[in-house]
Amino acid sequence: MSVPGELERARQLAFADDHAGAQALLLSLMPQIVALDRDDLALEVFAQLGEVYLVRSAYDGVAECVRRIRDCVSAYVQIAADPFSKDAAQVTLPPDIVDEMVVRYTRRADHLEIGLAAAAGDHEAAAAGLADLIGESDTGAAPNLADEARELVMRARISCALALADDDDHVRAEPLWDAVLAVLDEREQDARSDHLWVLVGIGYGRFCVETGRLAEAEPHLRRAGARAERRGWELASARVLLERSAAAWSRSDVVDTERLATLAYPVIAQHAIAHDVSRCWLYFGLTRMAAGALEAADECWQHAQRHWEELGRPLHVHRILLQRSWTEIFRGRYAQARDAIEQARGVLDSSPRSTWLQYARLDDLLGSAWRAEALADMGFDGAGNPDEGWRELEARLAGSRGVVDAALGTDGYERAMTKFERAADLKIPAALAVDSVRYTLADATARLRWTASVSAPILAGAFAVAWEWENVELVAELIEYQCARGTFTTQPDPSTVVDWEVTATAATPVTADIAEVAFAAGAAVAATSALTRLGPLPPLRMDPAGPPVLARYRELAQERYGRVVTSAEPVWATWP
């Protein structure tokens, strides 16, 4: 087969995720290309190798391929600037082919550098590179390469969107996905277009799951899976199954989560995609925890943590540390649970990509650890004993009736009250900060998504700890605060999940990092939806002789997370 034919075969191997085969074939072509003295073919080898290395996270290889491309292209640019030089006499390619080659491989190198910056978490550099690539493509240079330029821009946008989502920056990822979907050609044409469609379907499907848009995720994932299966792309098919497993867990469908993850894991492990291997172990652990198999769950999460630590993924390491802290809580090892949570805080502190929402969720979990220890002091029959073995612990949890037996005035009761107070100091400010986002959203659907994915679980914990603390006044203030919005309801939600189920998998709607520009001055903003007021509430007073409700907790929410939860307006009186 000719060299161009072999290059196309390498491309097809890469589409099928046979990266080792593609790499071996590309490297084997270099002696023949050198003998032919064809720089254009050598550039294609380096461009394809760079893409293979990028997928395999071999970033040094990507950088070397970019350097080789830049050096070669630079030589031809210099020749074009001095057509009478001795090097110009050695050029055998026609001038129009050379011009096209310079444009093509400059763009290919730009595309690789964008992917490299995105993978390294340098999102600003990736965004700048993407803007330059789009600007250069819009100049109309090399009209014959217009379709290829559009595809490179799409793939660069996908790389940036995936990397942003990995760092929980779904806000900046959303417009990138919107731009990709706007120009995606859904007609089935060839392997190249199918590969692009599968890449979009998997990536955007995962984005939708992570932002709580489960209904939107499902059709994209199923169609991507159908195309991958038709082409025989087993890794792509397995990755679709993994994303569908994540969606099933978000629906609280434990059986489907286990089934889909089990189908996906062998292929993902065979291809050694470490990040997705870790995600499989995460969901295996969650389904085992749901079945009451705590020891098996912790073993799964140990595997996930090890892989993420080896990959250097701090945000994922912090999530799995938080998830594993639940094992310690169930075992009655509360100090160890808090140590794990503080270790996760240290990981967040060391990451330049941490957000206030991650800290709020962490503090909420730390409050849950104190709440669990308080319940143990109250004689909760499901509380673990650190000296128990796994089997005894699992039997205890399975037989728990959820009752406490500590009498008023006993030592256990007094210890519990102190710990409930510490839990409230952590959980209530976190809940107020998180819930403040809900009222910056004019769109009712976005507001509902934020409520279901983020606010409701944390608010439920805040109400629970106030009630268990037997602080009737605090419970009344929480109710009054919610009623001031007209959003308090007594209707149960059948899809409500318990805390541990969403620690490492909680959705992050794209409104998480919305700046409060419109509300910085504390003024109310008219809404176009059912709510008549957007933004923070003013201080609320339900007792004419008392202080504003939740005043200290609202101050803590602003101090810890930078959220404006109280507007600079006169106090509202909530009594008749």
Buried (B, 14 or more C-beta within 10 A) or exposed (E): EEBEEBBBBBBBBBBBBBBEBBBEBBEEBBEEBEEEEBBBBBBBBBBBBBBBBBBBEBBEBBBBBBEBBBEBBEEBEEBBEEEEEEEBEEBEBEEEEBBBBBBBBBBBBBBBBBBBBBBEBBBEBBBEBBEEBBEBBEEEBBEEBEEBBBBBBBBBBBBBBBBBBBBBBBBBBBEBBEBBEEEBEEEEEEBEBBBBBBBBBBBBBBBBBBBBBBEBBBEBBBBBBBBBEEBEBBBBBBBBBBBBBBBBBBBBBBEBBBBBBBBBBEBBBEBEBBBBBBBBBBBBBBBBBBEBBBBBBBBBBBBBBBBBBEBEBBBBBBBBBBBBBBBBBBBBBBEBBBBBBEBBBEBBEEBEBBBBBBBBBBBBBBBBBBBBBBBBBBBBBBBBEEEBEEEEBBEBBEEEEEEBEBEEEBEBBEBBBEBBBBBBBBBBBBBBBBBBBBBBBBEEEBBBBBBBBBBBBBBBBBBBBBBBBEBEEBBBBBBBBBEBEEBEEEEEEEEEBEBBBBBBBBBBBBBBBBEBEEBEEBEBEEBEEEBEBBBBBBBBBBBEEEEBBBBEBBBBBBEBBEBBBBBEBEEBEBEE
